[in-house]
Amino acid sequence: ELPDLPASKNPYLYPNAHMLTADKITPLENVGWKSANFSQVTPGWKSETEGATMTFEVEASSIGVCLERWQSSATSIIEIQVDEEEPVRITATQASGQLTDPVIVADNIRKGRHTVRITALGQADGADSSEIRLCALLVSD
């Protein structure tokens, strides 16, 4: 007998994961983020403002984000906090190419309603841009 598949972490592999783009979810709070279209997953949100925040409520047992990341010397940092858990920090720059691979920020959490707060922390030392491109929230129930 084969074991059960693990919980969904990628909407392309498991049917119970959903990408919530800007046309599918509205932030409860939005300070400093603008709606934007990207090359792969769209529409999303973009910010170039340090301290820009968005807050969402989602129904999920696993939560992630999809960022459009590109090769650059820029190193922008985004922080995601789910409920009162420890925030997760992610850089918006990759070593090569453009990626929208999901980054899971809360896994195996209590199934139900959760608050997700996203903050643009600006650029790291030596960076040439503070732009963040948030394509979607990724939720699985």
N, C-alpha and C positions, 0 to 999 in steps of 0.2 A: 504494500500500500504506500502511495506517495504522500509526503507531508503536505500540509496546506502551504500556499504561497505566502510570503511575508506581506505585511501591511503595505499599502500603496505609497510610493514615493515619487512616482513619475507618471504623468497622465497618459503617456504613450504606451505604457506597459500594463497598467491596471485601470479598470473602468471606474473605480470609486474615487479617483482623484479629479479635481476640477481646477482649472485656471480661471481666476477671477480678474479680468481685465477692467479697464476704466468704464467700459460700456456695460459691465455686469455687476459692479459694486460701486457704491458711493461712500466716500469717507465720512465718518461722523464729524471729524475735524480735519481741516486742510489749511495749513499756513505755509506758504512758500513753494508749493508744488503746482505745476501746470500740466494739463492734459497734453499728450504728445503721441505721435505715431513713430514707430520704430521699424526696422527692417524685417524682423521675424515675428515677434508676438506683439500685437497691437490692438487697440490703443492702450497706452499706459500713462505713466506720470514721469515728469522730469523736474529736477531741481538743480539749481546752481547756487543755492543759498544755504550757508552754514546755519544750522539750527532749524531748518524747515522740518515740519512735522505733519504726519497724517495719522489718524487713528481710525481703525475699522473694527467692526464686530463681525465675527464669523462663527459658523457652526462647524466644528471639526474635532478630530482626534489627532491630527497631524497637520502642521502648518509650515509652509516654506515660502520663498520668494523667488521670482525669476528676474534677473537683472540682465540688461543688454550690456555686456562688458567687452571692451576692445583693447587691442594692444596699444600701449601708450606709456609715456613716462608719468602720466597722471596717476595719482593714487587717491581716489576719493573714498571716503569711508561712510558706511551706512550702519545704523544700529537698529535692530528689531527687538522689541520686547513683547512677549506674550504674557498677558495678565501681570502678575507681580513677580514673575520668574526673572532670573538673571538675564540681562540683555545680551544679544549676540551681535558681534561686529563683523562686517564683511567688507572687503575692499572691492571697489568697482572696476578694477583693472586686472586683466589676465596677461599671461606671458605671451600669448599669441592668439590671433583670431578674435572672432566675435561669438560670444556664447550666451545662450539663454537657459543653460542647464539649471534646474531647480536647486536651491540650497535650502535644506530642511533646517528650520530654526527651533521647532518644538515637535517632538515625536512621542507617540504613546502617551499623550496627555488625556485627561478625562474627556470623554466624548460630551460635547455640549457647546455652549456659547462662550467665546473667548474674545478678549480685547487685544488687538494687535496695534502697537504704536511703532511707527517708523520715523526715524530721525536722521537727517543728513548731517553728518558731523564735520563736513568740510574736507579739505585736502590734507594729506599727511605731509610731513616735512619734505621739501624738495619737489613737490608735485606741481604740475602746471595747469591743473583744472580742478574744480570742485563739483563737476557735473555728475549727477546720478541719474541713471535711466532705469526706473522700476517698471518692468513689463507687466507683471501680474503677481497676485498672491496665489499660492498653490495650497489647496485644502483637500484633506481626505477625511471621510467619515467612517 
